[in-house]
Amino acid sequence: MSEGAQAPIWHLYLIETAGGALYTGITTDVARRVAQHEAGRGAKALRGRGPLMLMHQEPVGSHRDALRLEAQVKRLSAAGKRRWLESRPVGEELPCTPS
């Protein structure tokens, strides 16, 4: 990385499918990544499972920290993920379709 350049901030996000499944991912640009999921260019697990709802996003910091948190959340059961979501700061649920 060049001198003076800052490392990107990584974010954790959770998306809920129309069927109620929760998908967990990380990215440096949540809006871009969600748009990719909506367009069917993201994870195969979300293709054809819309409409999708962005349930949570939070800045984590480094890529390493984001990977660790993502792994922790992915290990949770569906009920555990919902309890984890309830423990996070209240945020607005947003449809994934960009405005």
PyMOL CGO cylinders between C-alpha atoms (Angstrom):
from pymol import cmd
from pymol.cgo import CYLINDER

trace = [
    CYLINDER, 0.00, 0.00, 0.00, 1.40, 3.42, -0.85, 0.3, 1, 1, 1, 1, 1, 1,
    CYLINDER, 1.40, 3.42, -0.85, 2.44, 5.88, 1.79, 0.3, 1, 1, 1, 1, 1, 1,
    CYLINDER, 2.44, 5.88, 1.79, -0.54, 7.83, 3.14, 0.3, 1, 1, 1, 1, 1, 1,
    CYLINDER, -0.54, 7.83, 3.14, -3.08, 5.38, 1.73, 0.3, 1, 1, 1, 1, 1, 1,
    CYLINDER, -3.08, 5.38, 1.73, -5.53, 3.99, 4.24, 0.3, 1, 1, 1, 1, 1, 1,
    CYLINDER, -5.53, 3.99, 4.24, -6.57, 0.37, 4.41, 0.3, 1, 1, 1, 1, 1, 1,
    CYLINDER, -6.57, 0.37, 4.41, -10.23, -0.09, 3.49, 0.3, 1, 1, 1, 1, 1, 1,
    CYLINDER, -10.23, -0.09, 3.49, -12.76, -0.58, 6.26, 0.3, 1, 1, 1, 1, 1, 1,
    CYLINDER, -12.76, -0.58, 6.26, -14.37, -4.00, 6.09, 0.3, 1, 1, 1, 1, 1, 1,
    CYLINDER, -14.37, -4.00, 6.09, -18.05, -4.50, 6.97, 0.3, 1, 1, 1, 1, 1, 1,
    CYLINDER, -18.05, -4.50, 6.97, -20.05, -7.50, 8.09, 0.3, 1, 1, 1, 1, 1, 1,
    CYLINDER, -20.05, -7.50, 8.09, -23.57, -7.76, 6.68, 0.3, 1, 1, 1, 1, 1, 1,
    CYLINDER, -23.57, -7.76, 6.68, -26.54, -10.11, 7.00, 0.3, 1, 1, 1, 1, 1, 1,
    CYLINDER, -26.54, -10.11, 7.00, -29.20, -10.56, 4.34, 0.3, 1, 1, 1, 1, 1, 1,
    CYLINDER, -29.20, -10.56, 4.34, -32.51, -12.36, 4.84, 0.3, 1, 1, 1, 1, 1, 1,
    CYLINDER, -32.51, -12.36, 4.84, -34.04, -14.24, 1.90, 0.3, 1, 1, 1, 1, 1, 1,
    CYLINDER, -34.04, -14.24, 1.90, -37.75, -14.37, 1.12, 0.3, 1, 1, 1, 1, 1, 1,
    CYLINDER, -37.75, -14.37, 1.12, -37.79, -17.82, 2.75, 0.3, 1, 1, 1, 1, 1, 1,
    CYLINDER, -37.79, -17.82, 2.75, -36.31, -16.48, 5.99, 0.3, 1, 1, 1, 1, 1, 1,
    CYLINDER, -36.31, -16.48, 5.99, -32.75, -17.81, 5.60, 0.3, 1, 1, 1, 1, 1, 1,
    CYLINDER, -32.75, -17.81, 5.60, -29.94, -15.55, 6.81, 0.3, 1, 1, 1, 1, 1, 1,
    CYLINDER, -29.94, -15.55, 6.81, -26.82, -15.05, 4.71, 0.3, 1, 1, 1, 1, 1, 1,
    CYLINDER, -26.82, -15.05, 4.71, -23.68, -13.59, 6.29, 0.3, 1, 1, 1, 1, 1, 1,
    CYLINDER, -23.68, -13.59, 6.29, -20.91, -11.90, 4.34, 0.3, 1, 1, 1, 1, 1, 1,
    CYLINDER, -20.91, -11.90, 4.34, -18.14, -9.30, 4.44, 0.3, 1, 1, 1, 1, 1, 1,
    CYLINDER, -18.14, -9.30, 4.44, -17.21, -6.54, 2.04, 0.3, 1, 1, 1, 1, 1, 1,
    CYLINDER, -17.21, -6.54, 2.04, -15.58, -3.13, 1.83, 0.3, 1, 1, 1, 1, 1, 1,
    CYLINDER, -15.58, -3.13, 1.83, -18.66, -1.71, 0.04, 0.3, 1, 1, 1, 1, 1, 1,
    CYLINDER, -18.66, -1.71, 0.04, -22.01, -2.96, 1.34, 0.3, 1, 1, 1, 1, 1, 1,
    CYLINDER, -22.01, -2.96, 1.34, -24.16, -1.13, -1.24, 0.3, 1, 1, 1, 1, 1, 1,
    CYLINDER, -24.16, -1.13, -1.24, -22.12, -2.55, -4.14, 0.3, 1, 1, 1, 1, 1, 1,
    CYLINDER, -22.12, -2.55, -4.14, -22.15, -6.07, -2.72, 0.3, 1, 1, 1, 1, 1, 1,
    CYLINDER, -22.15, -6.07, -2.72, -25.88, -6.02, -2.03, 0.3, 1, 1, 1, 1, 1, 1,
    CYLINDER, -25.88, -6.02, -2.03, -26.52, -4.80, -5.59, 0.3, 1, 1, 1, 1, 1, 1,
    CYLINDER, -26.52, -4.80, -5.59, -24.46, -7.74, -6.85, 0.3, 1, 1, 1, 1, 1, 1,
    CYLINDER, -24.46, -7.74, -6.85, -26.55, -10.15, -4.79, 0.3, 1, 1, 1, 1, 1, 1,
    CYLINDER, -26.55, -10.15, -4.79, -29.78, -8.61, -6.11, 0.3, 1, 1, 1, 1, 1, 1,
    CYLINDER, -29.78, -8.61, -6.11, -28.52, -8.92, -9.69, 0.3, 1, 1, 1, 1, 1, 1,
    CYLINDER, -28.52, -8.92, -9.69, -27.68, -12.60, -9.18, 0.3, 1, 1, 1, 1, 1, 1,
    CYLINDER, -27.68, -12.60, -9.18, -23.93, -12.00, -9.44, 0.3, 1, 1, 1, 1, 1, 1,
    CYLINDER, -23.93, -12.00, -9.44, -23.20, -12.55, -5.78, 0.3, 1, 1, 1, 1, 1, 1,
    CYLINDER, -23.20, -12.55, -5.78, -23.26, -15.74, -3.76, 0.3, 1, 1, 1, 1, 1, 1,
    CYLINDER, -23.26, -15.74, -3.76, -24.98, -18.75, -5.33, 0.3, 1, 1, 1, 1, 1, 1,
    CYLINDER, -24.98, -18.75, -5.33, -26.81, -19.28, -2.03, 0.3, 1, 1, 1, 1, 1, 1,
    CYLINDER, -26.81, -19.28, -2.03, -28.88, -16.15, -2.69, 0.3, 1, 1, 1, 1, 1, 1,
    CYLINDER, -28.88, -16.15, -2.69, -29.68, -16.61, -6.38, 0.3, 1, 1, 1, 1, 1, 1,
    CYLINDER, -29.68, -16.61, -6.38, -33.41, -16.87, -7.00, 0.3, 1, 1, 1, 1, 1, 1,
    CYLINDER, -33.41, -16.87, -7.00, -34.21, -16.50, -3.31, 0.3, 1, 1, 1, 1, 1, 1,
    CYLINDER, -34.21, -16.50, -3.31, -35.39, -12.88, -3.35, 0.3, 1, 1, 1, 1, 1, 1,
    CYLINDER, -35.39, -12.88, -3.35, -36.64, -10.49, -2.53, 0.3, 1, 1, 1, 1, 1, 1,
    CYLINDER, -36.64, -10.49, -2.53, -33.65, -9.95, -0.28, 0.3, 1, 1, 1, 1, 1, 1,
    CYLINDER, -33.65, -9.95, -0.28, -33.62, -7.77, 2.83, 0.3, 1, 1, 1, 1, 1, 1,
    CYLINDER, -33.62, -7.77, 2.83, -30.46, -6.25, 4.29, 0.3, 1, 1, 1, 1, 1, 1,
    CYLINDER, -30.46, -6.25, 4.29, -30.94, -7.01, 7.98, 0.3, 1, 1, 1, 1, 1, 1,
    CYLINDER, -30.94, -7.01, 7.98, -27.69, -5.72, 9.41, 0.3, 1, 1, 1, 1, 1, 1,
    CYLINDER, -27.69, -5.72, 9.41, -24.41, -4.09, 8.49, 0.3, 1, 1, 1, 1, 1, 1,
    CYLINDER, -24.41, -4.09, 8.49, -21.61, -2.88, 10.68, 0.3, 1, 1, 1, 1, 1, 1,
    CYLINDER, -21.61, -2.88, 10.68, -18.06, -1.68, 10.15, 0.3, 1, 1, 1, 1, 1, 1,
    CYLINDER, -18.06, -1.68, 10.15, -15.57, -4.17, 11.57, 0.3, 1, 1, 1, 1, 1, 1,
    CYLINDER, -15.57, -4.17, 11.57, -12.19, -2.78, 10.62, 0.3, 1, 1, 1, 1, 1, 1,
    CYLINDER, -12.19, -2.78, 10.62, -9.50, -4.94, 9.06, 0.3, 1, 1, 1, 1, 1, 1,
    CYLINDER, -9.50, -4.94, 9.06, -10.07, -7.82, 6.68, 0.3, 1, 1, 1, 1, 1, 1,
    CYLINDER, -10.07, -7.82, 6.68, -8.70, -10.19, 9.31, 0.3, 1, 1, 1, 1, 1, 1,
    CYLINDER, -8.70, -10.19, 9.31, -11.16, -8.94, 11.96, 0.3, 1, 1, 1, 1, 1, 1,
    CYLINDER, -11.16, -8.94, 11.96, -14.04, -9.15, 9.48, 0.3, 1, 1, 1, 1, 1, 1,
    CYLINDER, -14.04, -9.15, 9.48, -13.15, -12.74, 8.56, 0.3, 1, 1, 1, 1, 1, 1,
    CYLINDER, -13.15, -12.74, 8.56, -13.05, -13.71, 12.24, 0.3, 1, 1, 1, 1, 1, 1,
    CYLINDER, -13.05, -13.71, 12.24, -16.44, -12.13, 13.01, 0.3, 1, 1, 1, 1, 1, 1,
    CYLINDER, -16.44, -12.13, 13.01, -17.98, -13.63, 9.87, 0.3, 1, 1, 1, 1, 1, 1,
    CYLINDER, -17.98, -13.63, 9.87, -16.77, -17.10, 10.89, 0.3, 1, 1, 1, 1, 1, 1,
    CYLINDER, -16.77, -17.10, 10.89, -18.20, -16.64, 14.39, 0.3, 1, 1, 1, 1, 1, 1,
    CYLINDER, -18.20, -16.64, 14.39, -21.60, -15.58, 13.08, 0.3, 1, 1, 1, 1, 1, 1,
    CYLINDER, -21.60, -15.58, 13.08, -21.70, -18.31, 10.43, 0.3, 1, 1, 1, 1, 1, 1,
    CYLINDER, -21.70, -18.31, 10.43, -21.15, -20.95, 13.13, 0.3, 1, 1, 1, 1, 1, 1,
    CYLINDER, -21.15, -20.95, 13.13, -24.35, -19.85, 14.89, 0.3, 1, 1, 1, 1, 1, 1,
    CYLINDER, -24.35, -19.85, 14.89, -27.64, -21.65, 14.34, 0.3, 1, 1, 1, 1, 1, 1,
    CYLINDER, -27.64, -21.65, 14.34, -30.44, -19.70, 12.63, 0.3, 1, 1, 1, 1, 1, 1,
    CYLINDER, -30.44, -19.70, 12.63, -31.93, -18.94, 16.05, 0.3, 1, 1, 1, 1, 1, 1,
    CYLINDER, -31.93, -18.94, 16.05, -28.50, -17.96, 17.35, 0.3, 1, 1, 1, 1, 1, 1,
    CYLINDER, -28.50, -17.96, 17.35, -28.02, -15.55, 14.45, 0.3, 1, 1, 1, 1, 1, 1,
    CYLINDER, -28.02, -15.55, 14.45, -31.38, -13.92, 15.22, 0.3, 1, 1, 1, 1, 1, 1,
    CYLINDER, -31.38, -13.92, 15.22, -30.42, -13.56, 18.90, 0.3, 1, 1, 1, 1, 1, 1,
    CYLINDER, -30.42, -13.56, 18.90, -27.07, -12.09, 17.81, 0.3, 1, 1, 1, 1, 1, 1,
    CYLINDER, -27.07, -12.09, 17.81, -28.90, -9.61, 15.58, 0.3, 1, 1, 1, 1, 1, 1,
    CYLINDER, -28.90, -9.61, 15.58, -31.10, -8.56, 18.51, 0.3, 1, 1, 1, 1, 1, 1,
    CYLINDER, -31.10, -8.56, 18.51, -27.98, -7.82, 20.55, 0.3, 1, 1, 1, 1, 1, 1,
    CYLINDER, -27.98, -7.82, 20.55, -26.55, -5.45, 17.92, 0.3, 1, 1, 1, 1, 1, 1,
    CYLINDER, -26.55, -5.45, 17.92, -27.26, -1.72, 17.82, 0.3, 1, 1, 1, 1, 1, 1,
    CYLINDER, -27.26, -1.72, 17.82, -30.69, -1.01, 16.35, 0.3, 1, 1, 1, 1, 1, 1,
    CYLINDER, -30.69, -1.01, 16.35, -30.54, -0.25, 12.66, 0.3, 1, 1, 1, 1, 1, 1,
    CYLINDER, -30.54, -0.25, 12.66, -33.10, 0.20, 9.96, 0.3, 1, 1, 1, 1, 1, 1,
    CYLINDER, -33.10, 0.20, 9.96, -33.99, -2.82, 7.84, 0.3, 1, 1, 1, 1, 1, 1,
    CYLINDER, -33.99, -2.82, 7.84, -33.54, -1.87, 4.22, 0.3, 1, 1, 1, 1, 1, 1,
    CYLINDER, -33.54, -1.87, 4.22, -34.61, -3.59, 1.03, 0.3, 1, 1, 1, 1, 1, 1,
    CYLINDER, -34.61, -3.59, 1.03, -31.56, -4.66, -0.91, 0.3, 1, 1, 1, 1, 1, 1,
    CYLINDER, -31.56, -4.66, -0.91, -32.63, -2.95, -4.11, 0.3, 1, 1, 1, 1, 1, 1,
    CYLINDER, -32.63, -2.95, -4.11, -30.59, 0.25, -4.41, 0.3, 1, 1, 1, 1, 1, 1,
    CYLINDER, -30.59, 0.25, -4.41, -32.61, 3.43, -4.75, 0.3, 1, 1, 1, 1, 1, 1,
]
cmd.load_cgo(trace, "trace")
